[in-house]
Amino acid sequence: MKRLCNGSFPDVALLLMGKSSPSYTRMYMKGDVDGWNADGGGSARARLRFDEEMLVLKRRNPPTNGIVVGAGGPGFLLMRWDGNCYTLEDGEITAKRPTSPKTPPIPWRLFAESTKNTLLKSPKVLAAYQRRGKECKGAISGQVTMACEKADTALSDAIVAEVRAGITIPPPERLP
């Protein structure tokens, strides 16, 4: 887990979240939280949103000595759809699946070409990708229009829908 959580691996996340992946436990955010990896990994800080789906990688054990920050419960090490790991306390997540789990922003530009090519074979992903290209005009960061933000969200939603439906993602080119 340490190597997996010492960086961002979006291609691996799609494989692990996929329909045919081993049966990992899914948890869902109980509220909005500023997330980071307290286990010392290299994952990015992010705003994790209410009802967002996360994949449980391991149950964390509380330290036997030293200072305990937060509620002191063991919590979990989880992976988000974007390929980053986060540590959350028991009270921040639930096993109860919401009616419509939310999708975080998915980093299209960070996927391997083979993953992008596979996803673009889906008419839904292709249409969302083309719409994002039209609305965002090549922007990948900074200030963008509301139409670009909506198109970005639609692309992330289309990717997640296809992965949940069982699209076969190729083996990652970059492994932890």
MARTOR-446870 format. One record per atom (N, C-alpha, C): x, y, z. Coordinates in steps of 0.1 Angstrom, whole numbers, plus 5000, padded with zeros to 4 digits. Each point is the difference from the previous one (the first is absolute). Example, Ala and Ser with C-alpha at 12.3 -4.5 7.8 and 13.67 -1.06 7.14 Angstrom:
2
513249435078
499150125000
500950125000
499650114993
500950115000
499250115008
# end
This chain:
176
500849885000
499250125000
500950135000
501149995006
500950125001
500350054987
500549924990
500350044987
498850054992
498949945002
498850044993
499550145005
500350035013
499550135005
501150105001
501149974993
501150105000
500150084987
498850014994
499950084988
498649994995
499750054988
498750004993
500149894989
499049915001
500049894990
498649994995
499550094991
498650004995
499749874992
500949954992
499849884993
499749885009
500849995011
499849895009
498650025007
499750125003
498750035007
498849954992
500150024986
498949954992
499949855000
501249935000
500049865001
499449955013
500450065011
499549965014
498650035002
499550114994
498650045001
499149924990
500649934991
499249944989
499149895005
499049964992
499049905003
500749865002
501049984992
500649865001
501250005010
500250115007
501250005010
499649915012
501149965008
499749935012
499050085009
499349935008
498950065008
500650095011
500450124997
500550095010
498750065007
500150045012
498950075007
499950144995
498850054998
499850144996
499450075012
500550125002
499550095010
499650134994
499250085006
499450124995
500250125010
500350114995
500250125008
498750045007
500150035013
498850055008
499950154999
501050074995
500050144999
501250054992
500150134998
501250054993
501150015010
501249964995
501249995009
501250044992
500950075006
501350034993
500849875003
500449934989
500749875001
501450014997
500849915006
501449994997
500449865005
501249964997
500549875005
500950025012
499449975011
500850015013
501049895002
500049904992
501049895001
501350044994
500150134995
501350044994
500249984986
499049964992
500149984986
500050134992
500249994987
500150124992
498750054994
498949955004
498750044994
499750145002
499250064991
499750145000
498950035011
500050125005
498950045008
498850034991
498849985005
498850024992
498850025009
499050064995
498750015007
499249884996
499849915010
499249884998
498550045002
499149964992
498650055001
499149895005
498950055006
498949925006
499549904989
499949885004
499549894991
501049954990
501250045001
501149964991
500449855003
500249924990
500449865002
501549995002
500449925009
501449975003
500249855001
501249964997
500349855001
500949985012
499649915009
500849975012
501249924996
501250055003
501249934998
500549925013
499850075011
500349935013
499450085012
499849935011
499650055012
501350055007
500050125005
501250065006
500049975015
501149975006
500249985014
500450125007
499550035011
500450125007
501449995005
500850115001
501449985005
500049965015
501049915003
500149955014
500750105009
500750094994
500750115008
500050124991
500250115007
500050134993
498750075001
499850114992
498950085000
498949964991
498850005004
498849964991
499350134997
499850024987
499350124995
498649964995
499050085003
498649974996
499449925011
498949934996
499349925010
500749885006
501149964993
500849905005
499649864996
499049994992
499549874995
501049954989
500049874998
501049954990
499850054986
498750014995
499850054987
500449904989
500150064988
500249924988
501050074990
500749924992
500750054989
499249974988
499650104992
499149984989
500550064987
499649954989
500350054987
498850064993
500250124994
499050074993
500149964985
498950034993
500049984986
501150074992
500650105006
501150074993
501449945001
500049895008
501349925002
500850055011
499550095009
500750045012
499449935012
500949995010
499649945013
499750105010
499149975009
499650105011
499849925013
500350065011
499749945013
498850075006
499049925004
498850065006
499749925013
499350085009
499649945013
498749934998
499749915009
498749924999
498850094998
499950115007
498850095000
499950074987
501050004991
499950084988
499449924988
499949875002
499649914989
498949905005
499349954990
498949905003
500049894990
499649885004
499949894990
498650014993
499150095004
498750014994
500150074987
499749934989
500150064986
498950104998
500450124995
499050104997
499349964987
498850064997
499349974988
500950034988
500750115000
500850044989
501450045005
500949915002
501350045005
500750114990
500650105007
500650114992
501449964994
500350064989
501349984993
500950125002
501249975004
501050115001
500550034987
500850114998
500650034988
501049894996
499949954988
500949904996
501150064990
501249975003
501150074992
500349944987
499250034990
500149944986
501450014995
500750125002
501350024994
501149915007
499749945011
501049915007
499849864996
499049964993
499849864996
501049974989
500549875000
500849954989
499250004987
500750014989
499450014987
499149884997
500549885005
499249884998
498650015007
500150065012
498750015008
499150104993
500650124995
499250104993
499349934988
500849934992
499549944988
498949905003
500149925010
499049915004
498750075004
500150115008
498950075005
499350074988
500850054991
499450084988
499249914991
500149875001
499249904992
498650005005
499750055012
498750025005
499350124994
498949994993
499350124995
499750115010
499749965012
499750095011
501250085004
501149935002
501350075004
500550084988
499949964988
500450074988
499250134999
498750005002
499250124999
500350105011
500249955012
500450085011
501450064998
500949934995
501450044997
499950114990
499349984989
499950104990
499350135005
499049995008
499350115006
501050085009
500849935008
500950065008
501150084992
500449944989
501050074991
499450124995
498750004996
499450124994
499850115011
499649965012
499750105010
501250055007
501149925001
501150045008
501250054991
499949984987
501050054991
501449975004
500349885005
501349965004
500550035014
499250075007
500350045014
500149885009
501049985008
500149895010
500150055014
500250135002
500050065013
499750154999
499950065012
499850145001
498550044999
499750124997
498650044999
499449954987
498949945001
499349954988
498550045001
499349994990
498550035000
499249905007
498850045004
499149915006
499749884991
499950034987
499749904990
501149904999
501350045002
501149915000
500049915012
499650065012
499949925012
499049904999
498850034994
499049904998
500449894990
500750044990
500549904990
501049915007
500850055008
501049925007
499349905010
499050055007
499249915008
499349894992
499550044989
499349904991
501049894995
501250044997
501049904996
500449915011
500250055012
500249925012
498949905002
498850054999
498849925002
499949894990
500350034987
500049904989
501049895003
501250045004
501149905002
499549915012
499550055011
499649925011
498949914996
499050054992
498949914996
500549884991
500950034992
500549894991
500849905008
500850055010
500849905008
499049925009
499050065005
499049935008
499349904991
499850034988
499249914991
500949884995
501350015002
500849894997
501050014988
500250134996
501050024989
501449945005
500749934991
501249945003
501250104998
500650045011
501150095001
501349924997
500950054992
501249934997
500950005013
501049915000
500950005012
500850145000
500250065012
500650135001
501449994995
500450114993
501450014995
500950045011
499550085010
500850045011
499449945013
500949915006
499549935012
500750065013
499349995011
500650055012
501349925004
# end
